[in-house]
Amino acid sequence: MYGEGLARIVDIMASSEAEGLATAAVEDELVEHLLLLHDLHPIPVEERVVGALEGVRPYLESHGGNVVLMAVEDGVVRVRLEGSCDGCPSSAMTLKLAIEEAVHKAAPEVERVEAENAEPEEEAADGLIQLTVAKGLGGGDATLASSHGPGAGGGSAGVGPAGGADGAWAIAGALPELSNGGTLVKPVGGEAVLFLRLDETFYAYRPTCPACMSSLDGAGLDGDALSCPACGERYDARRAGRSLDAEGHLVPVPLLEDEAGMVKVAVGSPVA
């Protein structure tokens, strides 16, 4: 009876002369969760998925990539990666942690996400990486706004030193130390992470120089170029940490920033 009563309320709102009343109601997070619980969300699932991907788009565009929705069918969201994120080392992890979070928050009824042009640790026979939606991944307050660094280069997706491809989200805080620029190495969730900020956008990497294996604590930042304090090797901090002097790249760490400006990272799930 409870669910049926809610269904009638939604029908009344949808037929109301007050245009957009039903849509406006779901802007309240508590109301939206209640309607989702009873499969009564007034916005079609595909439209909600499109909105979720729009949230991920700045993350991909920050390193020259893009994501295109191919289809939403039978609980499966199918997407295609384009640009420099096509097959790049962070493609699989970006999808696993960013797209899964965004899609599940917008459409928890989605069962899985399939991505073309992504290279998982073990490539699936049909050329797709299947991503199982992690219920509640990262918490309900995260958004994907434009806080987002890492992801391009060559190679395939890897698993972080903490073990397991899923990792765990850990809060890094608002990072006021970066309000005037520079870099910061900070322990988060028991692991050291290098943070920096470019044009109001946060980026996160493992704090080890791949050229000399020295710590990047105290690394200099000249424009977008991050320099190792030990060997001087330079990396493009905005473009997934690609080396500006040789081959190789820094190891990106997936990062999200919520609406309150709090930063969290997926420790244990960097991209190798």
N, C-alpha and C positions, 0 to 999 in steps of 0.2 A: 504493500500500500504506500509505503514511504517513497519508493522509487517511482511508482505510478503518479503520485502527487507531484513530484518534481517534474516529471514528463509533461504533465498538464500545465504547470507553471511556465515551462519553456515554450510550449505551444502557444500559450496566451501571449507571452512576450513577443514571440515571432510574428504573431498576427496583429500585434498592437499598432496603433496609428503612430506611436512614437518610434520613428525609424531608427534601427540600430540598437534597440533596447536590449535584445538578447545578447548581441555582441558586446555591448557595454558591460553587461553583467559579468561576463567572464574575464573582464579586466581585473576583477577582484580575485586574487589568487585562491582564497578559501572557497569562493563560489565555484571557480573553475575546477578545483580539485574535486569538489562534491559532484559536479556534473560529469566529470571524467569517470568517477567511480561508478556512476550509473549509466555510462555510455550515452550521455545526453548532451555532449558538447555541440553547440549550434554551428560551429565552424567546421567544415569538412576536413578530414584528416590530411588530404593533400595540400590544402591551403595552409594548414598549420605547419606541415613539413617544409613548404616553401619559405614560410617565415623563419623557421629554424635555420635553414640553409643561408638565408640572408644574414643571420647573425654570425655564421661561420665565415662568410665571405671575406670580411676584413682580415681575418687570420690568414687565409690563403693568399689574398692579394698583397699582404705584407712581404711575400717572397715571390711575387710574380705568378701565382697560381690562381685557379678558380675551380668551382665545383658546379656541376650541372645536374639537375634532377632529371632522371630518365623516366622513372615510373614509380607509382605507389600501387602495389597490387597484392592482395591477399596477405596483408600484414608485413610485406617486404618493401623497403625503400631501396631503390636502385639509383646510384649516382655515378657520374663520370668525372674524373679529375682532368683538368686541362692546364696548359702552361707549364711552368718549370716544376710544378709539384707532380707532374705525370711521371710516376715511377721513382720519385726522389726518396731519399732515405727516411724522411719524416712523413711521407704520405700515409702509410698504414697507421702510424701512431696518431697523427693529426686526426684521421678519421675515427680511430678507435676511441680517442678521448674527447675530442671536440664535437664531432658530428653526433656521436652516440648521445652525449650529454644533451646537446641542443634538441635532437629529435625526440629523445625520450621525455624531456621536460614538456615539449609541445604536444607530443602524441604518444603517450605511454602504451597505447594499444599496438604500436608497431613492434613486430617480433624480431626483426633483424634488418641490418643495412648491408647492402652489397655494393662494392665499389669497383668499377672498371679502372684499369690503368694504375692500380696500386700493387706494390710488390710486398707481400707478406713474408714472414720468415720462411714459410714453406708454401710455395705458390700452389693455389688450388688448381685442380685439373681443368676447370673451365676459365681460368685466367682471372677469377674474381677473388677478392678477399672477403670472407663472410665475417661480419661483426655482430656478435650477440649483444643486444641492448642490455646494459648493466643497470638494473633498477636502482634509481636514486643515486647514480654515479655523481660524485662531487657535491651533492647537496642540492637543495631546491632553489637556492638564491643566486646561483651563478648565471651570468650572462656572458656572451662572447664578444660584446661590443667591439672595440678595436685594440684590445690589450694583447698583443699576441705575437710573438716572434716567430720562432724557429720554423724552418723547414725546407731546405732544398739542398741539392748536391747529387752525388751519385751513390749507388749501392742499394742495399735492401734494408728493410726494417729490422731492428734488433730488439733485444730484451735487456733491460737495465740490470745493474749489478745486484739489486735487491732481489732479483729472481721473480719470474712471472711477468707476463706481458701486460697485465692489467694495471699493476702498480697501485698506488693509493694517493688520493688527494690530500695535501697537507697545507695548512695556512701559513703563508709567509708574512702576512700583515700588510700594512699600507706602504711600507718601504719609504718612510720620509727621508731616509738618508740619501735617496736619489732625486730629491726635489730640485737640486741644483746640478744634476747630471752626474757623470762619473760612473764607477762600477762598485759593486758590493758583493762580497762572498759571505754567505750567511747559511748556517746550518738550518735545514728545514726537514722535519720528520726524520732526524738522525743522519741526514746526508747533506753534504755541502753543495750549495748551488750558487752559481754566479748570476747576479742580476744586473741589468742596466736599463736605462730609459732613454728612448729617442723620440722626440716629438710627442710626448705624452703617452707613448706606447712602451710597455714593459716587455723585456725579453729575458729568457732564462737559458743558461747553458751549464754543462758540467765544467767545473773550474780547473780543467787540466789542458795544457797546450799539447795538441797531438804531435807537434814537431819535436819538442824536447821533453815532453811529459812533466814539465814543471807546473807548479801551481799558478793560476791566473789571478791570485789574490794581489791586488794592487795594479792590475792591468790598466794601461792608459787607454783613453778613448779620444780619438781625434776625428770629429765628424762621425761617420759610420764605422770607422776603422778601429778595431780593438787590437792593442799590441801586447804581446807577451812580455812581461817585465824581465824574463830571463834570457830569451833568445831573440826577441824583437820581431818574431813572426807576426804578421798582421792578418786579421780576419774581418770579414764584412759582417758586422753585428746585426745589420738589418736583413741581410740575405742569408739567413740560416747558418751564419758562422763560416762561410766559405773562405778558404785561404786566399789572400790577395797576392801571395808571393810564391806559392807552390800548390801542389795538390792537397786534398784533404779538407776537413772542416771540423769545427767544434761540434760537440754533441749537444743538440737541442734538448731542452726539457719542456714538455707541454705546460702551458701556463694559461690560467683564466683569471679574469678580474671581475668581481661582482659589482653590483650597482652602487655599493657603498665605497668602492675603491679598494677593497681588500683583495690582495693577490694570493692565489693558491697555485701550487705546482703539483704535478703527478710524479712524486718521487718513486724511484724504482722502475720508471718507465721512460727513460730517455731513449733517443734514437741513435743507434750506433752507426 
